[in-house]
Amino acid sequence: MARPKLLELPEPPDRPDPRAILRGGLPDQYLTPDDIAVIFKVPKETVYQWRKKCTGPPGFRIGKHVRYDPADVRDYITEQKSADRTAA
């Protein structure tokens, strides 16, 4: 049997959407360790080792979950590219 759809009520006009306030400067979605492993084509264990050794992109905890801000990952890649060019 199909589940009934939940009725979505619009926000009252006098109350702003809290997600819109929170979204200011925040990404639509944070990346997971699995995402980082796919982006860099490395095993997930490597991502965890980077975090443990503070050598990879900076992550943060939300409860027991590790997440990565896409902007921080972009900055990390830019830093790695610059370091590689100066070392060559």
N, C-alpha and C positions, 0 to 999 in steps of 0.2 A: 504494500500500500504506500502511495506517495505521501511524503511529509508535507504538511501545509506550509506555505510561505509565511514568514513573519511579516507583520505589518510594520512598515517603517514610517514613523511619524516625523514630520519636519521639525527642525529646531524653532522655538519661538524667536521672532525677529529681534527681541530685546536682549537675547543671550547669544553671544558669539560662539561659534563652534570651537571648542577647546583644542581640537586637532589643528585648526588653522593657526591658532596662537602658538602652539607647540611646534608646528612645522617651520616657523620662521628660521631658516638656516639649517634645518635638519633634513637628512635624506628621507626619501619615501620608504626605503628599506635598508637596514643594516646588513652587512655580510656575515655569513657564518664561517667557521673553519673549513667546512666543505667547499664553500664558494672560493675561499682563498686558495685551497688546494687545486681547484679546477683552473682558476685564473693563472696560477704560476706553474701548473702541470707538475705538481709534486705530491707525494703521499701526505695524507692528513697528519700523520705522525710528525712529518717535517715541520708542518705549521705549528704544532704544539711545541716542538723543540725550539723553533724560532721564538715563540712567546716566552718559554722558560729561560732562554738565554738572552732575551731582549735584543734580538738581532733582526727580526722581521718587522712587518707593519704593526703599529701599535693597536692592540685590542683592549677591550674592557669587558668586565663581567656585568651581566644582568642576572642576579641570582646565581645559579650554577652554570649559566650559559655564557660563552665567550662570543662577542660580536665585534665587528670592525666597521668603522665609519668609512664609506667609499672615498671621501675627501682625504682622509689620512692615508689610505692605501695609494691613492694617486700621488700624494706628496712623497710617500716612501719610494715609489717607483721613480719619481723625478730625482730624488736624492741619489738613488742607486745608479741611475744613468749618468748623473754629474760626476759621481765618485769614479765610475768606470772610465769616463772620458779623461779625467785628470790623471788617473793611474796609467793610462795607456801611453 
